């Protein structure tokens, strides 16, 4: 066989290897470049009090969750009861980032399904979501007292994710509390 004839075969083998590696990866596991980096700053109006903005600096010194949600999001509806139950435990504050939603729709949704959030802030144009690298809703970020992102959950928080991923990290960040 001529060496030139081996080139397409070699390219084919390389592509097969890359495909095989790609098939072994979990498609829900998208690494975030923001892990262990400072959370992007924001100043957004609160859903319930639009004249009182919340800033990242207001959360300084607290371990907290930033949960990106929207009233139009079907997966948020699945996640919501888990957040409501978790909020009742008072482990840490949950701040909702209402993403590309209408204020009235968001308020009605929380009234109907319960409000697990210490507060919700309104990201009407999605710019803060872009700063946080949001791929879609829901997404949740665990942020430490120094304002660094320590974990990112893409997709709904389930009881399993809460128990196996979030709570152990919260305990680590709070010195065993949580």
C-alpha positions, 0 to 999 in steps of 0.5 A, spaced: 500 500 500 502 506 498 504 511 504 499 516 500 493 511 501 494 511 508 493 518 510 485 518 509 485 511 513 490 515 519 485 521 519 479 516 520 482 513 526 484 519 529 476 521 528 474 515 531 478 516 537 476 523 538 468 520 537 470 514 542 473 519 547 467 524 546 462 518 547 465 516 554 463 523 557 457 526 561 454 531 556 451 534 563 458 535 565 460 542 562 466 544 566 465 552 568 471 556 567 468 560 573 469 555 578 474 557 584 474 564 581 471 571 583 463 571 582 462 576 577 459 583 580 452 585 579 447 590 581 440 588 579 433 590 582 429 585 587 423 582 584 419 584 590 422 591 591 425 594 584 427 600 587 432 596 592 437 593 588 442 587 590 449 587 589 454 581 589 457 585 595 451 585 599 452 577 600 460 578 602 461 574 608 456 569 606 456 562 603 450 562 599 446 559 592 445 563 586 439 559 583 437 561 575 430 560 574 424 563 570 417 562 570 417 559 563 422 554 565 419 547 565 425 544 569 425 549 574 418 547 576 421 540 577 426 543 581 422 548 585 419 543 590 426 541 592 428 548 593 422 550 597 424 544 602 431 546 602 430 553 604 425 551 610 432 548 613 435 555 613 442 552 611 444 558 607 440 563 603 438 562 596 438 568 591 434 567 585 436 570 579 430 571 575 432 570 568 429 573 562 422 573 565 416 578 566 416 581 573 408 579 573 409 572 571 415 571 576 411 574 582 405 570 580 409 563 579 412 564 586 406 566 589 403 559 586 409 554 587 412 558 594 418 562 594 424 559 597 429 565 596 431 570 601 430 575 595 430 574 587 433 579 583 431 580 576 436 579 570 431 581 564 436 582 559 440 576 561 446 580 561 448 577 568 446 570 566 451 571 560 457 574 565 456 567 569 456 563 563 449 560 564 447 555 558 440 555 560 435 555 566 435 552 571 443 553 573 445 554 580 452 556 583 454 555 590 458 562 592 463 562 598 463 568 603 469 571 599 465 571 593 468 565 589 464 560 585 465 553 588 460 549 584 456 550 578 450 545 577 447 545 570 440 543 570 435 542 576 437 540 583 435 534 585 435 531 592 441 527 590 445 533 587 443 536 594 445 531 598 451 528 594 454 535 591 452 541 594 451 539 602 458 536 602 461 543 599 457 547 604 459 543 610 466 544 607 465 552 606 462 553 613 466 548 617 461 543 618 455 547 619 449 545 614 
